[in-house]
Amino acid sequence: MILEILTPERKIFSGDVYGVQLPGISGLFEILDKHAPMVSALKAGKLKILRDKTNSSIYKIQSGFVEILNNKMVVLVEGAEAL
């Protein structure tokens, strides 16, 4: 799955990933490869990128939205920084 994390200022991340854990407004959820299309609101919190089953990286994000369509995930947030 292709993941892009975008803020109003710049692109934070772009690449192929195994999955992503996101802070939804109703709680934490995870998106894996070939997920059904969806759009969800995000709250401020930690976004975890699963590069494969053993490697991951974490970003602190502000509120925003995520869209999944055709095995591509776009995360649009007010701000993000790597932890």
Secondary structure, 3 states (H helix, E strand, C coil): CEEEEECCCCEEEEEECCEEEEEECCEEEEEECCCCCEEEEECCEEEEEECCCCCEEEEEECCEEEEEECCEEEEEECCEEEC
